[in-house]
Amino acid sequence: GILPLFEIKQKTGKRLLSLPFATEGGILYKTEKAKEFLIEQAKDLVKEDDFDYLELRQENDFETDLKNKDYYCHMKLDLDRNLEVIWNLMNKKARNSIRKAKRLGLTTDKGLDYFEDFYKIFSINMRDLGTPVDKKEFFKEIIKQFPNQVDIVVSKLDNKVIGAVFLLKHKKTVKSEWASSYRKYFGYNASQLMFWRAVKDAHKDGYETFDFGRSILGEGTYRFKKKFGALPYPLHYKYFINKGDIPDIRKTNWKRQVFANIWKRMPLFIANKIGPKIRKQFP
């Protein structure tokens, strides 16, 4: 078994997390004995070093005495079927959105050469959402370390990139980890077209699952992904609390909403300069 843990220091305290800046992580094990041993070791570490809490972001559930919060789910689309079947799994509105994007002249392309375009759109979108942006070097290091397991798909209008999705590939799954499009072009349905291109390419390349990423049941991103025929698979976030209560890490948390309302009013050049420096406070 193995349990990767990262120490996250914040002004309000410190915690152990697996994994930060990812939607899932947690413990991997072959036997129940290994699982229990690693959890007990992690608990001891929390108490010895006086961490506030331990947080494990598990994709697969397991029995434990750790406290559990099921805030999120992954939205996954099964690709192990005919592409026409996948197309018809989408609801009528999604299919019409893709047709409209094509009628308006949008095209798609892919490749890591579009990284600068992706990051520009992503940084603007993160500011507009009220969240500090990851520094550019974070993504560049992912590309450097895993050049054959990442890709970028874009939507273009008159040869200008107006939407981009950063994809991760692992085993039989392609996952959308970061995606953004320019708000002023929302009526062009750039996101719908680029996601359909990503799904088609994953299907053509023999992947079995397209993971649209994390969402909260019923919220906007959940409804968007559901239109593609994706189904929810719960994520299980588990906690050992040493101080205080189980944290509310959702975007609906009032403290996050106050911060977001302030951040989204910040000039972009300031947000992009300060954001990467404080991003570690929002893992």
Secondary structure, DSSP 8 states (H G I E B T S, - for coil): -B---EEEEETTEEEEEESTTSS----B-SSHHHHHHHHHHHHHHHHHTT-SEEEEEESS----SSEEE--EEEEEEE-SS-HHHHHHHS-HHHHHHHHHHHHTT-EEEE-GGGHHHHHHHHHHHHHHHT-----HHHHHHHHHH-TTSEEEEEEEETTEEEEEEEEEEETTEEEEEEEEE-GGGGGGTHHHHHHHHHHHHHHHTT-SEEEEEEEETTSHHHHHHHTTT-EEEE-EEEEEESSS-----STTSHHHHHHHHHHTTS-HHHHHHHHHHHGGG--
